[in-house]
Structure formats: structure tokens, C-alpha cells
Amino acid sequence: MAPDRLEDDIPTVHKTREFRRRQAAQTHDAGGLAIVEALLEEGNLTHTYEIVEGPMPFTNYRSTLSVQAKNEESCVVDWQSTFDSAEGSSEADAAAVVEMIYDAGLDGMSMRA
């Protein structure tokens, strides 16, 4: 999953602006919501990013996505994050949105495999 081409892997991402100053904005189809992410670290099969702006029920979101080969035909994706629920949102609401992000991303990656 290339961080500057998320629309290739995540169906809900309508477009991704190229990274400039280590940030990218994705516009989602659902209501045209804009989310700004900052790419913190990038390796060959891993990247760490944070969501710095957007209408999310969480704050302080930081995530690392990495891929490891399992064998010649498959891999294991490890996607972990930390976050706090935003004021007025419950921890369960915040976790549900993060789970939706993971599901959409993993589903998109599996369709390309």
C-alpha cells in the first residue's frame, strides 16, 4: 500500500494529493470528508503515519503498517495504531471508526492480490 496512492487500495478514498512536506490529504467519497495525514517514517515494506486533521472521533492517532512475506505466495499485514477518543466521543465509537479504516484498507489490499 503506497501512502501517496491510497485510492488504489482503499475503495472509500476518492483521491490522494501527493505528499508535500510529509503530508497528504485524502478525500473520502462518503460525504467528501477530508483527512490530512503526516507520513512519519517510510521503509520498503512499512510506514508510520499520523492523522493530523479531520472529522474523526479520535485524536492523537498514530499508526504503523508493515508487510512481511509469509511464503512466495502470501504475506502477513500488521497494522497497529494508538489513539485517544475525542472530546464528546466514546472509546468504543473511536475504535469502531479505526476498525472501519482497517477493514477498508485490508479489503482493498486483498482485492489487488
PEZI-V424616 format. One record per helix or strand of 3 or more residues. SS is the DSSP state (@ for helix, = for strand). FROM is the first residue (numbers start at 0). TO is the last residue. If there is no record, write none. Layout:
SS:FROM:TO / SS:FROM:TO
This chain:
@:5:7 / =:12:15 / =:22:27 / @:29:31 / =:33:41 / =:45:52 / =:57:68 / =:74:84 / @:90:111
